[in-house]
Amino acid sequence: MEVFLVHPGGPFWAKKDKGAWSIPKGLFEPGEDPLEAARREFHEETGHAVSGEFRALMPLKQPSGKVVHAWAVEGHIDEKSIKSNMFSMEWPPRSGKEQSFPEVDRGGWFTLRIACEKILPGQRGFLEELQTKIKNRPA
């Protein structure tokens, strides 16, 4: 089994790999259903719609205090076809120049072992739970 992760775009993440990747995620809009928010964010960050049987994973509190909700779903995304939304920031710092960067600069499929090395430490619990659910799935 492989899992799909995304690498954050922008200059702060450009040279980071291990412990830098993430599940596609973002913030809820006021009154938005968490699953619909996850589907919207996946589309914004990858350019792909996701559908299928969604399996809820336990929400995880991040070191920042933010709670992340996640779902597992079977599917296939061509990681080479990722098209992310953009964000702007002053770069280089204190230069007065505004530059745009993709929120996600690439995506990839990884075995659970490799994904556990690449994912942000605060999200590793999602992979551990997924692995347990797969092991305990009826044949």
TAVEN-V560878 format. One record per run of one state. SS is the DSSP state (a for helix, b for strand, c for the rest). FROM is the first residue (numbers start at 1). TO is the last residue. If there is no record, write none. Layout:
ss=SS from=FROM to=TO
ss=SS from=FROM to=TO
This chain:
ss=c from=1 to=1
ss=b from=2 to=8
ss=c from=9 to=20
ss=b from=21 to=22
ss=c from=23 to=33
ss=a from=34 to=46
ss=c from=47 to=54
ss=b from=55 to=61
ss=c from=62 to=66
ss=b from=67 to=72
ss=c from=73 to=78
ss=a from=79 to=81
ss=c from=82 to=85
ss=b from=86 to=90
ss=c from=91 to=97
ss=b from=98 to=102
ss=c from=103 to=103
ss=b from=104 to=111
ss=a from=112 to=118
ss=b from=119 to=119
ss=c from=120 to=120
ss=a from=121 to=135
ss=c from=136 to=139
